[in-house]
Amino acid sequence: MPSVLRKIPFSVQILLGLVAGVALGLVARTADLAWLTSTLHTVGGLFVQLLKLAVPPLVFTAIVVSVVRLRGVANAARLAWKTLLWFGVTALIAVGVGIGLGLLTNPGRGVNLDTAGATAPQRTGSWTDFLTGIVPTNPVGAFVEGNVLQIVFLALAVGAAALLVGPAAEPFVAFNQALLEIVQKALWWVIRLAPIGTLGLIGNAVASYGWDLLAPLATFTTAVYVGCAIVLLVVYPLLLVAAGRLNPLRFYAGAWPAIELAFVSRSSVGTMPVTQRAVERLGVPREYASFAVPFGATTKMDGCAAVYPALAAIFVAQVFGIHLGVTDYLLIAFVSVVGSAATAGLTGAIVMLTLTLGTLGLPLAGAGLLLAIDPIVDMIRTATNVAGQALVPTLVAAREGTLDRDAYDSAGRREPVDAPTDPAHPTRSTVDRPADDLAPAPA
């Protein structure tokens, strides 16, 4: 049976899990089977927990090793600056799409919801989160709490120190390299469970929320999906052609495994190893990819921090009968470009939304109205996030002349497009090789 499964393309396995999850979710909801709903919730939750379990050591070791390797990368500071610049440019375009779509569709007009009972989420975002959250009170606490922003800060500081120490730090760097390979090996086993995780995550969403909740929020939900689709299928391809002179089809062929996993797992950070492998497969130098991807996974969120909060702010303003002016839309754009870093150590787009609402002076209780459908819209938001996290390093490498064009042009040709990248051999499919040969790529 395992050999048969290995012959089935990975995306087909995930699609089968998606279909089975929807079917089981409908059965659980229609027949009111609490045990089935609980089982689906447990299966999906365990998959996400397993993904997130490896995040702290993965992020720390990957950044430490990548910072030390920067001494061999020409124009490292220039690459970092260019990465930040393109993060901002793409976020600005994405929020523009969100605002434009919101003005066109008026997602909150005519919506009848009980705003009297709405309450603000327990976790809200503020502009002090970045300053107070970036430096941990102790290094152990950052790992225990899973605060990715603090882990990134620690890794950058430790990596920079190791870089300056030089040869004396080689044993420490070697230890981090070995730990990184071990974590990657274990995490790849988890990623192979994505079809089962998909079944649980989608099944639980259908069983717990169903489709009836979409009725009063149909315009808003559709607008989020359309907005993210415009960014994914129009904005990113145009940038690839205009700014990088790259074939968009080859980009999506290489990045598809990461985008697909992000859609079903709803975790940008949990998808990070696959995103990095996809970016390397597209021809981005490993030394640069190992820096840009982890950094992007915590701060680059075109779906959660640009398209979604823009549409949601317009929705909340219309539901509560509050007029938004030009200044308000400019504030939405500012928050989307700069504010994602302020909530990088926190979880969920709701936190980013409360930051946007608070900046505009809109009722924070409005965010509570959207909590019911958050799992449904979160899938496309996360897929957009991860696509952007793969796009920027590819664009920067192309513009800097460091992109391996042959590797980029052959993405999706040397192996099935829908097969996950093999950590040991990025040009070979994992489904064609024994499971015990899925070793991480050498540094």
Phi, psi and omega in degrees: 000314178302322180294326177294318180297324181294338179277348179273125178309143186300319181293330176291322176300317179293321178297319177297320176296322179297312181296315179297322179296316178298316181298312180294323178297318178295320178297315181297321182284318182292316182270001180054051180267094183297325182294324179290318176300317179296321179295315178298318178299318181293315180298312179295319180296320179295322179298313180295321179298319179296321177297314184286338181301323183272354186298309182304306179294328180295310181297314183298307184293322181296318182287319178302311181295319182292323179295318179297323180289344183298341179295340178262005181254126179289142177056047181298317180296321179296319178298318180297317180294316179297323178297313178298319180299314181288331171303313181292319181297311182293325177295321180296318178294318181296318180291329175297321176297316180298314180295315180299318180291324178296318178292330181281321186263339183048066189296338182259355182286129179081002179278128180253099178233153180280092181283344181293326182269359182286138178234155180289146176300154181295326180256123180234159181260150176214163183288347178273352182300321182294313183291318183275341185260346185284327182258116181286154176289329172207150186296327181294320181300323180298321180284322180296317182278348181068030180282100188296320181299317179293323178295319177298317179300313179298317182295319178297317181294313181293319179298318179296319179296317179296324179297319181285328180295322176084220186304327181297337182268359184303318178300321178293318179295320179297321177297315179296323178296317180294318179295322178299316180293323178295315180295319178298319179298311181294321182292328179294329175297320180295318182299327178295344178272006183305321178300320178290319177299321178299315179304313182291316183294311181290319180299317179294322179297316180292317182293323185276325186247325181066186181264346185293333180291343181283343185305303181287345182243024185297316181296317180296313181299315179297319180297320179297315180293318179294317180299314179294324178295322178297317179296315183292316192256350180239303184296307183298314177300320178297319178295320179299319181285311187285317186265332184243352183053048183241152177281116182300327181297323179291324178297312182289332175297318180282324185271350187304317179304321180289317180297319181295314180295323178297321181298317185274330183272336181058036180219107178295317182290320179295333180274352188308317179299320179291322178298316180295319178297321180295318180295318177295322179297331179281358175103006178282132179306137184300321182300320180282320181298322182290344174266313188289321184291310177300322179294318179293327181296340180257342186230348185255101186222077181294332178278306185284330187249002181229290182298309186295307182296330178295311179294319182293322178296318178295319179300310182297317180299319181289322179296321181269003176070036181253130181277136176252133179257185180300319179300321180295320179291325175294324177294321177300316179297318180297314181297320182293322182283320186258327190288339182299327178292332181289340181243016184297329181275358181252170186246135170098148180288340179299324178295318177296323179295317180295328175295317179295313180297318180296321179295323181276350182078022178272157181299125178294338178298339179299330178294329179295333180293337185260358183296327185297323183259007184302317179299330183286314181279342182293334182296310181288327177300312183293322177299321178293319177306308186292322177300318178293324179292333176274329184293312188298310177300325179294316179296314182298315179297322180294317182287334179271356178079016181256358180284133176282098185295326179295317178295320180296312184292338180263001179301127179088354180258322184284347178208163178302138182302326188267007177270140179293148181296133178280120182300331181279323182222092184303344181263005180237152184273139178292335183285350181259005185229155179300150184296329183282002179256011182274069181267150178296155179291145177295151182291000000 
